[in-house]
Amino acid sequence: GDEFVVLMPETDINSAKKVAEKFVQKMSKVVFRKKDEEFKVTFSIGLTSVRKDDTFESIMERVDSALYSSKRSGKNSITVFD
């Protein structure tokens, strides 16, 4: 699976989780087509907030841990490591 980062400045973790939930809900209804095949995609999402003394590396480590926790939890899962 592909991984990407979404930054949401001035968004608290609860609001970020609501955005992620809405994204998963809407995307789970989309049917993709390639030639004669139809398929859906699932999302594993890891969320974290930035702390005062964070570095880029510490943020990415925390969100990566949250992401892999979601992947272990099942499809369309969201994990918050705050």
PDB file of N, CA, C and O in Angstrom:
ATOM      1  N   GLY A   1       0.794  -1.180   0.000  1.00  0.00           N
ATOM      2  CA  GLY A   1       0.000   0.000   0.000  1.00  0.00           C
ATOM      3  C   GLY A   1       0.843   1.252   0.000  1.00  0.00           C
ATOM      4  O   GLY A   1       1.968   1.278   0.499  1.00  0.00           O
ATOM      5  N   ASP A   2       0.276   2.268  -0.563  1.00  0.00           N
ATOM      6  CA  ASP A   2       0.933   3.567  -0.599  1.00  0.00           C
ATOM      7  C   ASP A   2       0.706   4.297   0.714  1.00  0.00           C
ATOM      8  O   ASP A   2      -0.307   4.103   1.386  1.00  0.00           O
ATOM      9  N   GLU A   3       1.665   5.135   1.061  1.00  0.00           N
ATOM     10  CA  GLU A   3       1.550   5.948   2.272  1.00  0.00           C
ATOM     11  C   GLU A   3       1.721   7.405   1.889  1.00  0.00           C
ATOM     12  O   GLU A   3       2.519   7.745   1.015  1.00  0.00           O
ATOM     13  N   PHE A   4       0.958   8.262   2.558  1.00  0.00           N
ATOM     14  CA  PHE A   4       1.110   9.691   2.348  1.00  0.00           C
ATOM     15  C   PHE A   4       0.794  10.405   3.635  1.00  0.00           C
ATOM     16  O   PHE A   4       0.167   9.843   4.533  1.00  0.00           O
ATOM     17  N   VAL A   5       1.230  11.652   3.724  1.00  0.00           N
ATOM     18  CA  VAL A   5       1.051  12.472   4.920  1.00  0.00           C
ATOM     19  C   VAL A   5       0.125  13.635   4.586  1.00  0.00           C
ATOM     20  O   VAL A   5       0.237  14.259   3.530  1.00  0.00           O
ATOM     21  N   VAL A   6      -0.780  13.907   5.500  1.00  0.00           N
ATOM     22  CA  VAL A   6      -1.652  15.072   5.380  1.00  0.00           C
ATOM     23  C   VAL A   6      -1.410  15.936   6.608  1.00  0.00           C
ATOM     24  O   VAL A   6      -1.538  15.464   7.738  1.00  0.00           O
ATOM     25  N   LEU A   7      -1.066  17.182   6.395  1.00  0.00           N
ATOM     26  CA  LEU A   7      -0.872  18.126   7.494  1.00  0.00           C
ATOM     27  C   LEU A   7      -2.126  18.970   7.642  1.00  0.00           C
ATOM     28  O   LEU A   7      -2.685  19.447   6.654  1.00  0.00           O
ATOM     29  N   MET A   8      -2.564  19.150   8.882  1.00  0.00           N
ATOM     30  CA  MET A   8      -3.755  19.958   9.142  1.00  0.00           C
ATOM     31  C   MET A   8      -3.415  21.013  10.185  1.00  0.00           C
ATOM     32  O   MET A   8      -3.687  20.829  11.371  1.00  0.00           O
ATOM     33  N   PRO A   9      -2.817  22.125   9.741  1.00  0.00           N
ATOM     34  CA  PRO A   9      -2.450  23.182  10.683  1.00  0.00           C
ATOM     35  C   PRO A   9      -3.675  23.726  11.412  1.00  0.00           C
ATOM     36  O   PRO A   9      -4.777  23.782  10.866  1.00  0.00           O
ATOM     37  N   GLU A  10      -3.450  24.119  12.645  1.00  0.00           N
ATOM     38  CA  GLU A  10      -4.497  24.720  13.471  1.00  0.00           C
ATOM     39  C   GLU A  10      -5.711  23.809  13.627  1.00  0.00           C
ATOM     40  O   GLU A  10      -6.845  24.278  13.726  1.00  0.00           O
ATOM     41  N   THR A  11      -5.453  22.490  13.648  1.00  0.00           N
ATOM     42  CA  THR A  11      -6.516  21.501  13.831  1.00  0.00           C
ATOM     43  C   THR A  11      -6.155  20.640  15.029  1.00  0.00           C
ATOM     44  O   THR A  11      -5.080  20.041  15.063  1.00  0.00           O
ATOM     45  N   ASP A  12      -7.047  20.574  16.012  1.00  0.00           N
ATOM     46  CA  ASP A  12      -6.742  19.714  17.155  1.00  0.00           C
ATOM     47  C   ASP A  12      -6.958  18.253  16.775  1.00  0.00           C
ATOM     48  O   ASP A  12      -7.550  17.951  15.739  1.00  0.00           O
ATOM     49  N   ILE A  13      -6.476  17.361  17.617  1.00  0.00           N
ATOM     50  CA  ILE A  13      -6.479  15.936  17.296  1.00  0.00           C
ATOM     51  C   ILE A  13      -7.905  15.389  17.150  1.00  0.00           C
ATOM     52  O   ILE A  13      -8.144  14.516  16.316  1.00  0.00           O
ATOM     53  N   ASN A  14      -8.836  15.882  17.935  1.00  0.00           N
ATOM     54  CA  ASN A  14     -10.221  15.411  17.823  1.00  0.00           C
ATOM     55  C   ASN A  14     -10.841  15.816  16.488  1.00  0.00           C
ATOM     56  O   ASN A  14     -11.555  15.027  15.869  1.00  0.00           O
ATOM     57  N   SER A  15     -10.570  17.037  16.047  1.00  0.00           N
ATOM     58  CA  SER A  15     -11.071  17.481  14.748  1.00  0.00           C
ATOM     59  C   SER A  15     -10.400  16.708  13.624  1.00  0.00           C
ATOM     60  O   SER A  15     -11.048  16.362  12.636  1.00  0.00           O
ATOM     61  N   ALA A  16      -9.112  16.435  13.765  1.00  0.00           N
ATOM     62  CA  ALA A  16      -8.393  15.650  12.756  1.00  0.00           C
ATOM     63  C   ALA A  16      -8.983  14.247  12.653  1.00  0.00           C
ATOM     64  O   ALA A  16      -9.111  13.703  11.557  1.00  0.00           O
ATOM     65  N   LYS A  17      -9.340  13.668  13.788  1.00  0.00           N
ATOM     66  CA  LYS A  17      -9.941  12.333  13.769  1.00  0.00           C
ATOM     67  C   LYS A  17     -11.301  12.365  13.071  1.00  0.00           C
ATOM     68  O   LYS A  17     -11.635  11.444  12.327  1.00  0.00           O
ATOM     69  N   LYS A  18     -12.075  13.403  13.303  1.00  0.00           N
ATOM     70  CA  LYS A  18     -13.377  13.524  12.630  1.00  0.00           C
ATOM     71  C   LYS A  18     -13.193  13.624  11.110  1.00  0.00           C
ATOM     72  O   LYS A  18     -13.953  13.024  10.350  1.00  0.00           O
ATOM     73  N   VAL A  19     -12.189  14.376  10.676  1.00  0.00           N
ATOM     74  CA  VAL A  19     -11.903  14.494   9.241  1.00  0.00           C
ATOM     75  C   VAL A  19     -11.524  13.120   8.687  1.00  0.00           C
ATOM     76  O   VAL A  19     -12.001  12.719   7.625  1.00  0.00           O
ATOM     77  N   ALA A  20     -10.661  12.401   9.414  1.00  0.00           N
ATOM     78  CA  ALA A  20     -10.229  11.068   8.974  1.00  0.00           C
ATOM     79  C   ALA A  20     -11.416  10.104   8.902  1.00  0.00           C
ATOM     80  O   ALA A  20     -11.527   9.328   7.953  1.00  0.00           O
ATOM     81  N   GLU A  21     -12.286  10.149   9.886  1.00  0.00           N
ATOM     82  CA  GLU A  21     -13.467   9.277   9.889  1.00  0.00           C
ATOM     83  C   GLU A  21     -14.374   9.573   8.698  1.00  0.00           C
ATOM     84  O   GLU A  21     -14.877   8.655   8.051  1.00  0.00           O
ATOM     85  N   LYS A  22     -14.580  10.850   8.413  1.00  0.00           N
ATOM     86  CA  LYS A  22     -15.419  11.237   7.281  1.00  0.00           C
ATOM     87  C   LYS A  22     -14.779  10.777   5.968  1.00  0.00           C
ATOM     88  O   LYS A  22     -15.474  10.301   5.071  1.00  0.00           O
ATOM     89  N   PHE A  23     -13.466  10.918   5.857  1.00  0.00           N
ATOM     90  CA  PHE A  23     -12.745  10.476   4.662  1.00  0.00           C
ATOM     91  C   PHE A  23     -12.911   8.972   4.458  1.00  0.00           C
ATOM     92  O   PHE A  23     -13.234   8.530   3.356  1.00  0.00           O
ATOM     93  N   VAL A  24     -12.695   8.190   5.503  1.00  0.00           N
ATOM     94  CA  VAL A  24     -12.836   6.733   5.405  1.00  0.00           C
ATOM     95  C   VAL A  24     -14.266   6.363   5.036  1.00  0.00           C
ATOM     96  O   VAL A  24     -14.489   5.501   4.186  1.00  0.00           O
ATOM     97  N   GLN A  25     -15.226   7.010   5.670  1.00  0.00           N
ATOM     98  CA  GLN A  25     -16.637   6.717   5.395  1.00  0.00           C
ATOM     99  C   GLN A  25     -16.975   6.983   3.925  1.00  0.00           C
ATOM    100  O   GLN A  25     -17.592   6.143   3.269  1.00  0.00           O
ATOM    101  N   LYS A  26     -16.583   8.124   3.416  1.00  0.00           N
ATOM    102  CA  LYS A  26     -16.908   8.471   2.023  1.00  0.00           C
ATOM    103  C   LYS A  26     -16.150   7.594   1.038  1.00  0.00           C
ATOM    104  O   LYS A  26     -16.727   7.137   0.051  1.00  0.00           O
ATOM    105  N   MET A  27     -14.875   7.351   1.289  1.00  0.00           N
ATOM    106  CA  MET A  27     -14.071   6.572   0.352  1.00  0.00           C
ATOM    107  C   MET A  27     -14.467   5.100   0.335  1.00  0.00           C
ATOM    108  O   MET A  27     -14.278   4.422  -0.675  1.00  0.00           O
ATOM    109  N   SER A  28     -15.012   4.602   1.435  1.00  0.00           N
ATOM    110  CA  SER A  28     -15.413   3.194   1.477  1.00  0.00           C
ATOM    111  C   SER A  28     -16.601   2.912   0.555  1.00  0.00           C
ATOM    112  O   SER A  28     -16.878   1.756   0.232  1.00  0.00           O
ATOM    113  N   LYS A  29     -17.296   3.959   0.135  1.00  0.00           N
ATOM    114  CA  LYS A  29     -18.450   3.803  -0.747  1.00  0.00           C
ATOM    115  C   LYS A  29     -18.085   3.912  -2.227  1.00  0.00           C
ATOM    116  O   LYS A  29     -18.906   3.609  -3.093  1.00  0.00           O
ATOM    117  N   VAL A  30     -16.860   4.341  -2.517  1.00  0.00           N
ATOM    118  CA  VAL A  30     -16.443   4.549  -3.908  1.00  0.00           C
ATOM    119  C   VAL A  30     -16.039   3.221  -4.531  1.00  0.00           C
ATOM    120  O   VAL A  30     -15.260   2.463  -3.953  1.00  0.00           O
ATOM    121  N   VAL A  31     -16.571   2.951  -5.702  1.00  0.00           N
ATOM    122  CA  VAL A  31     -16.200   1.753  -6.457  1.00  0.00           C
ATOM    123  C   VAL A  31     -15.312   2.199  -7.614  1.00  0.00           C
ATOM    124  O   VAL A  31     -15.708   3.024  -8.437  1.00  0.00           O
ATOM    125  N   PHE A  32     -14.113   1.642  -7.662  1.00  0.00           N
ATOM    126  CA  PHE A  32     -13.178   1.948  -8.734  1.00  0.00           C
ATOM    127  C   PHE A  32     -13.317   0.893  -9.818  1.00  0.00           C
ATOM    128  O   PHE A  32     -13.675  -0.255  -9.553  1.00  0.00           O
ATOM    129  N   ARG A  33     -13.030   1.304 -11.035  1.00  0.00           N
ATOM    130  CA  ARG A  33     -13.114   0.373 -12.167  1.00  0.00           C
ATOM    131  C   ARG A  33     -11.834   0.429 -12.969  1.00  0.00           C
ATOM    132  O   ARG A  33     -11.291   1.500 -13.238  1.00  0.00           O
ATOM    133  N   LYS A  34     -11.362  -0.747 -13.346  1.00  0.00           N
ATOM    134  CA  LYS A  34     -10.229  -0.872 -14.263  1.00  0.00           C
ATOM    135  C   LYS A  34     -10.600  -1.962 -15.251  1.00  0.00           C
ATOM    136  O   LYS A  34     -10.655  -3.145 -14.916  1.00  0.00           O
ATOM    137  N   LYS A  35     -10.851  -1.532 -16.468  1.00  0.00           N
ATOM    138  CA  LYS A  35     -11.362  -2.430 -17.507  1.00  0.00           C
ATOM    139  C   LYS A  35     -12.651  -3.068 -17.012  1.00  0.00           C
ATOM    140  O   LYS A  35     -13.611  -2.354 -16.724  1.00  0.00           O
ATOM    141  N   ASP A  36     -12.701  -4.388 -16.903  1.00  0.00           N
ATOM    142  CA  ASP A  36     -13.928  -5.065 -16.470  1.00  0.00           C
ATOM    143  C   ASP A  36     -13.956  -5.355 -14.975  1.00  0.00           C
ATOM    144  O   ASP A  36     -14.896  -5.980 -14.484  1.00  0.00           O
ATOM    145  N   GLU A  37     -12.950  -4.914 -14.254  1.00  0.00           N
ATOM    146  CA  GLU A  37     -12.876  -5.193 -12.816  1.00  0.00           C
ATOM    147  C   GLU A  37     -13.372  -4.010 -12.001  1.00  0.00           C
ATOM    148  O   GLU A  37     -13.118  -2.852 -12.331  1.00  0.00           O
ATOM    149  N   GLU A  38     -14.078  -4.327 -10.940  1.00  0.00           N
ATOM    150  CA  GLU A  38     -14.501  -3.317  -9.965  1.00  0.00           C
ATOM    151  C   GLU A  38     -13.844  -3.644  -8.638  1.00  0.00           C
ATOM    152  O   GLU A  38     -13.701  -4.813  -8.277  1.00  0.00           O
ATOM    153  N   PHE A  39     -13.442  -2.604  -7.909  1.00  0.00           N
ATOM    154  CA  PHE A  39     -12.825  -2.838  -6.604  1.00  0.00           C
ATOM    155  C   PHE A  39     -12.991  -1.616  -5.718  1.00  0.00           C
ATOM    156  O   PHE A  39     -13.232  -0.506  -6.192  1.00  0.00           O
ATOM    157  N   LYS A  40     -12.858  -1.846  -4.441  1.00  0.00           N
ATOM    158  CA  LYS A  40     -12.874  -0.782  -3.447  1.00  0.00           C
ATOM    159  C   LYS A  40     -11.504  -0.746  -2.778  1.00  0.00           C
ATOM    160  O   LYS A  40     -10.747  -1.715  -2.834  1.00  0.00           O
ATOM    161  N   VAL A  41     -11.202   0.362  -2.158  1.00  0.00           N
ATOM    162  CA  VAL A  41      -9.953   0.474  -1.424  1.00  0.00           C
ATOM    163  C   VAL A  41     -10.257   0.688   0.055  1.00  0.00           C
ATOM    164  O   VAL A  41     -11.339   1.146   0.423  1.00  0.00           O
ATOM    165  N   THR A  42      -9.293   0.353   0.883  1.00  0.00           N
ATOM    166  CA  THR A  42      -9.436   0.565   2.327  1.00  0.00           C
ATOM    167  C   THR A  42      -8.305   1.474   2.786  1.00  0.00           C
ATOM    168  O   THR A  42      -7.312   1.666   2.083  1.00  0.00           O
ATOM    169  N   PHE A  43      -8.474   2.018   3.960  1.00  0.00           N
ATOM    170  CA  PHE A  43      -7.499   2.956   4.498  1.00  0.00           C
ATOM    171  C   PHE A  43      -7.157   2.601   5.935  1.00  0.00           C
ATOM    172  O   PHE A  43      -8.035   2.308   6.746  1.00  0.00           O
ATOM    173  N   SER A  44      -5.882   2.632   6.228  1.00  0.00           N
ATOM    174  CA  SER A  44      -5.381   2.555   7.595  1.00  0.00           C
ATOM    175  C   SER A  44      -4.768   3.925   7.863  1.00  0.00           C
ATOM    176  O   SER A  44      -3.905   4.386   7.116  1.00  0.00           O
ATOM    177  N   ILE A  45      -5.218   4.563   8.925  1.00  0.00           N
ATOM    178  CA  ILE A  45      -4.797   5.934   9.197  1.00  0.00           C
ATOM    179  C   ILE A  45      -4.179   6.027  10.580  1.00  0.00           C
ATOM    180  O   ILE A  45      -4.725   5.515  11.557  1.00  0.00           O
ATOM    181  N   GLY A  46      -3.034   6.686  10.648  1.00  0.00           N
ATOM    182  CA  GLY A  46      -2.381   7.001  11.914  1.00  0.00           C
ATOM    183  C   GLY A  46      -2.396   8.500  12.106  1.00  0.00           C
ATOM    184  O   GLY A  46      -2.042   9.250  11.197  1.00  0.00           O
ATOM    185  N   LEU A  47      -2.799   8.937  13.272  1.00  0.00           N
ATOM    186  CA  LEU A  47      -2.877  10.369  13.580  1.00  0.00           C
ATOM    187  C   LEU A  47      -2.027  10.705  14.793  1.00  0.00           C
ATOM    188  O   LEU A  47      -1.918   9.919  15.734  1.00  0.00           O
ATOM    189  N   THR A  48      -1.437  11.871  14.754  1.00  0.00           N
ATOM    190  CA  THR A  48      -0.759  12.398  15.934  1.00  0.00           C
ATOM    191  C   THR A  48      -0.815  13.916  15.872  1.00  0.00           C
ATOM    192  O   THR A  48      -1.123  14.496  14.831  1.00  0.00           O
ATOM    193  N   SER A  49      -0.519  14.542  16.981  1.00  0.00           N
ATOM    194  CA  SER A  49      -0.429  16.000  17.003  1.00  0.00           C
ATOM    195  C   SER A  49       1.025  16.377  17.266  1.00  0.00           C
ATOM    196  O   SER A  49       1.811  15.571  17.763  1.00  0.00           O
ATOM    197  N   VAL A  50       1.361  17.599  16.928  1.00  0.00           N
ATOM    198  CA  VAL A  50       2.722  18.085  17.110  1.00  0.00           C
ATOM    199  C   VAL A  50       2.879  18.590  18.540  1.00  0.00           C
ATOM    200  O   VAL A  50       2.057  19.353  19.047  1.00  0.00           O
ATOM    201  N   ARG A  51       3.946  18.145  19.165  1.00  0.00           N
ATOM    202  CA  ARG A  51       4.274  18.577  20.531  1.00  0.00           C
ATOM    203  C   ARG A  51       5.320  19.687  20.479  1.00  0.00           C
ATOM    204  O   ARG A  51       6.021  19.844  19.479  1.00  0.00           O
ATOM    205  N   LYS A  52       5.414  20.432  21.531  1.00  0.00           N
ATOM    206  CA  LYS A  52       6.303  21.590  21.587  1.00  0.00           C
ATOM    207  C   LYS A  52       7.744  21.252  21.190  1.00  0.00           C
ATOM    208  O   LYS A  52       8.352  21.982  20.407  1.00  0.00           O
ATOM    209  N   ASP A  53       8.288  20.172  21.711  1.00  0.00           N
ATOM    210  CA  ASP A  53       9.691  19.839  21.470  1.00  0.00           C
ATOM    211  C   ASP A  53       9.891  18.795  20.379  1.00  0.00           C
ATOM    212  O   ASP A  53      10.965  18.198  20.295  1.00  0.00           O
ATOM    213  N   ASP A  54       8.891  18.563  19.548  1.00  0.00           N
ATOM    214  CA  ASP A  54       8.987  17.577  18.481  1.00  0.00           C
ATOM    215  C   ASP A  54      10.016  17.965  17.433  1.00  0.00           C
ATOM    216  O   ASP A  54      10.291  19.141  17.194  1.00  0.00           O
ATOM    217  N   THR A  55      10.567  16.942  16.825  1.00  0.00           N
ATOM    218  CA  THR A  55      11.354  17.099  15.610  1.00  0.00           C
ATOM    219  C   THR A  55      10.563  16.423  14.493  1.00  0.00           C
ATOM    220  O   THR A  55       9.585  15.719  14.746  1.00  0.00           O
ATOM    221  N   PHE A  56      10.992  16.643  13.276  1.00  0.00           N
ATOM    222  CA  PHE A  56      10.339  15.957  12.161  1.00  0.00           C
ATOM    223  C   PHE A  56      10.388  14.453  12.390  1.00  0.00           C
ATOM    224  O   PHE A  56       9.400  13.749  12.177  1.00  0.00           O
ATOM    225  N   GLU A  57      11.540  13.971  12.826  1.00  0.00           N
ATOM    226  CA  GLU A  57      11.721  12.532  13.036  1.00  0.00           C
ATOM    227  C   GLU A  57      10.805  11.992  14.133  1.00  0.00           C
ATOM    228  O   GLU A  57      10.233  10.913  13.978  1.00  0.00           O
ATOM    229  N   SER A  58      10.657  12.718  15.231  1.00  0.00           N
ATOM    230  CA  SER A  58       9.812  12.229  16.329  1.00  0.00           C
ATOM    231  C   SER A  58       8.336  12.203  15.918  1.00  0.00           C
ATOM    232  O   SER A  58       7.594  11.302  16.308  1.00  0.00           O
ATOM    233  N   ILE A  59       7.925  13.178  15.141  1.00  0.00           N
ATOM    234  CA  ILE A  59       6.543  13.191  14.645  1.00  0.00           C
ATOM    235  C   ILE A  59       6.307  12.003  13.723  1.00  0.00           C
ATOM    236  O   ILE A  59       5.320  11.281  13.862  1.00  0.00           O
ATOM    237  N   MET A  60       7.224  11.808  12.778  1.00  0.00           N
ATOM    238  CA  MET A  60       7.062  10.719  11.807  1.00  0.00           C
ATOM    239  C   MET A  60       7.129   9.352  12.488  1.00  0.00           C
ATOM    240  O   MET A  60       6.419   8.430  12.086  1.00  0.00           O
ATOM    241  N   GLU A  61       7.956   9.211  13.495  1.00  0.00           N
ATOM    242  CA  GLU A  61       8.037   7.943  14.233  1.00  0.00           C
ATOM    243  C   GLU A  61       6.714   7.639  14.924  1.00  0.00           C
ATOM    244  O   GLU A  61       6.228   6.509  14.882  1.00  0.00           O
ATOM    245  N   ARG A  62       6.136   8.650  15.558  1.00  0.00           N
ATOM    246  CA  ARG A  62       4.877   8.471  16.286  1.00  0.00           C
ATOM    247  C   ARG A  62       3.725   8.173  15.332  1.00  0.00           C
ATOM    248  O   ARG A  62       2.927   7.272  15.590  1.00  0.00           O
ATOM    249  N   VAL A  63       3.631   8.913  14.242  1.00  0.00           N
ATOM    250  CA  VAL A  63       2.521   8.698  13.309  1.00  0.00           C
ATOM    251  C   VAL A  63       2.695   7.369  12.579  1.00  0.00           C
ATOM    252  O   VAL A  63       1.708   6.707  12.259  1.00  0.00           O
ATOM    253  N   ASP A  64       3.941   6.972  12.312  1.00  0.00           N
ATOM    254  CA  ASP A  64       4.190   5.677  11.675  1.00  0.00           C
ATOM    255  C   ASP A  64       3.757   4.534  12.601  1.00  0.00           C
ATOM    256  O   ASP A  64       3.185   3.542  12.149  1.00  0.00           O
ATOM    257  N   SER A  65       4.035   4.684  13.894  1.00  0.00           N
ATOM    258  CA  SER A  65       3.584   3.680  14.864  1.00  0.00           C
ATOM    259  C   SER A  65       2.060   3.596  14.891  1.00  0.00           C
ATOM    260  O   SER A  65       1.490   2.507  14.954  1.00  0.00           O
ATOM    261  N   ALA A  66       1.410   4.752  14.843  1.00  0.00           N
ATOM    262  CA  ALA A  66      -0.055   4.772  14.823  1.00  0.00           C
ATOM    263  C   ALA A  66      -0.585   4.122  13.550  1.00  0.00           C
ATOM    264  O   ALA A  66      -1.562   3.375  13.592  1.00  0.00           O
ATOM    265  N   LEU A  67       0.054   4.404  12.427  1.00  0.00           N
ATOM    266  CA  LEU A  67      -0.364   3.827  11.150  1.00  0.00           C
ATOM    267  C   LEU A  67      -0.271   2.301  11.188  1.00  0.00           C
ATOM    268  O   LEU A  67      -1.213   1.611  10.798  1.00  0.00           O
ATOM    269  N   TYR A  68       0.856   1.780  11.655  1.00  0.00           N
ATOM    270  CA  TYR A  68       1.014   0.325  11.668  1.00  0.00           C
ATOM    271  C   TYR A  68       0.114  -0.342  12.698  1.00  0.00           C
ATOM    272  O   TYR A  68      -0.264  -1.501  12.532  1.00  0.00           O
ATOM    273  N   SER A  69      -0.231   0.373  13.751  1.00  0.00           N
ATOM    274  CA  SER A  69      -1.225  -0.136  14.689  1.00  0.00           C
ATOM    275  C   SER A  69      -2.579  -0.258  13.991  1.00  0.00           C
ATOM    276  O   SER A  69      -3.299  -1.236  14.192  1.00  0.00           O
ATOM    277  N   SER A  70      -2.921   0.729  13.177  1.00  0.00           N
ATOM    278  CA  SER A  70      -4.172   0.669  12.407  1.00  0.00           C
ATOM    279  C   SER A  70      -4.157  -0.482  11.424  1.00  0.00           C
ATOM    280  O   SER A  70      -5.155  -1.188  11.274  1.00  0.00           O
ATOM    281  N   LYS A  71      -3.029  -0.678  10.753  1.00  0.00           N
ATOM    282  CA  LYS A  71      -2.935  -1.776   9.784  1.00  0.00           C
ATOM    283  C   LYS A  71      -3.157  -3.127  10.454  1.00  0.00           C
ATOM    284  O   LYS A  71      -3.767  -4.021   9.867  1.00  0.00           O
ATOM    285  N   ARG A  72      -2.668  -3.274  11.670  1.00  0.00           N
ATOM    286  CA  ARG A  72      -2.872  -4.537  12.402  1.00  0.00           C
ATOM    287  C   ARG A  72      -4.314  -4.689  12.883  1.00  0.00           C
ATOM    288  O   ARG A  72      -4.783  -5.806  13.104  1.00  0.00           O
ATOM    289  N   SER A  73      -5.020  -3.560  13.047  1.00  0.00           N
ATOM    290  CA  SER A  73      -6.391  -3.598  13.572  1.00  0.00           C
ATOM    291  C   SER A  73      -7.432  -3.993  12.533  1.00  0.00           C
ATOM    292  O   SER A  73      -8.533  -4.413  12.888  1.00  0.00           O
ATOM    293  N   GLY A  74      -7.102  -3.865  11.281  1.00  0.00           N
ATOM    294  CA  GLY A  74      -8.068  -4.228  10.244  1.00  0.00           C
ATOM    295  C   GLY A  74      -8.291  -3.083   9.287  1.00  0.00           C
ATOM    296  O   GLY A  74      -7.681  -2.020   9.400  1.00  0.00           O
ATOM    297  N   LYS A  75      -9.173  -3.323   8.349  1.00  0.00           N
ATOM    298  CA  LYS A  75      -9.422  -2.354   7.283  1.00  0.00           C
ATOM    299  C   LYS A  75     -10.184  -1.144   7.780  1.00  0.00           C
ATOM    300  O   LYS A  75     -10.990  -1.223   8.707  1.00  0.00           O
ATOM    301  N   ASN A  76      -9.905  -0.008   7.129  1.00  0.00           N
ATOM    302  CA  ASN A  76     -10.572   1.253   7.453  1.00  0.00           C
ATOM    303  C   ASN A  76     -10.485   1.587   8.939  1.00  0.00           C
ATOM    304  O   ASN A  76     -11.483   1.906   9.586  1.00  0.00           O
ATOM    305  N   SER A  77      -9.279   1.504   9.452  1.00  0.00           N
ATOM    306  CA  SER A  77      -9.039   1.716  10.866  1.00  0.00           C
ATOM    307  C   SER A  77      -8.253   3.022  11.080  1.00  0.00           C
ATOM    308  O   SER A  77      -7.421   3.403  10.257  1.00  0.00           O
ATOM    309  N   ILE A  78      -8.536   3.686  12.191  1.00  0.00           N
ATOM    310  CA  ILE A  78      -7.855   4.929  12.552  1.00  0.00           C
ATOM    311  C   ILE A  78      -7.291   4.764  13.951  1.00  0.00           C
ATOM    312  O   ILE A  78      -8.001   4.358  14.871  1.00  0.00           O
ATOM    313  N   THR A  79      -5.997   5.083  14.113  1.00  0.00           N
ATOM    314  CA  THR A  79      -5.347   5.027  15.418  1.00  0.00           C
ATOM    315  C   THR A  79      -4.759   6.387  15.731  1.00  0.00           C
ATOM    316  O   THR A  79      -4.124   7.005  14.877  1.00  0.00           O
ATOM    317  N   VAL A  80      -4.966   6.858  16.955  1.00  0.00           N
ATOM    318  CA  VAL A  80      -4.423   8.150  17.401  1.00  0.00           C
ATOM    319  C   VAL A  80      -3.347   7.887  18.437  1.00  0.00           C
ATOM    320  O   VAL A  80      -3.604   7.239  19.452  1.00  0.00           O
ATOM    321  N   PHE A  81      -2.136   8.387  18.186  1.00  0.00           N
ATOM    322  CA  PHE A  81      -1.059   8.413  19.178  1.00  0.00           C
ATOM    323  C   PHE A  81      -0.805   9.886  19.442  1.00  0.00           C
ATOM    324  O   PHE A  81      -0.129  10.560  18.665  1.00  0.00           O
ATOM    325  N   ASP A  82      -1.348  10.374  20.537  1.00  0.00           N
ATOM    326  CA  ASP A  82      -1.259  11.804  20.842  1.00  0.00           C
ATOM    327  C   ASP A  82      -0.174  12.084  21.849  1.00  0.00           C
ATOM    328  O   ASP A  82       0.041  13.237  22.220  1.00  0.00           O
TER     329      ASP A  82
END
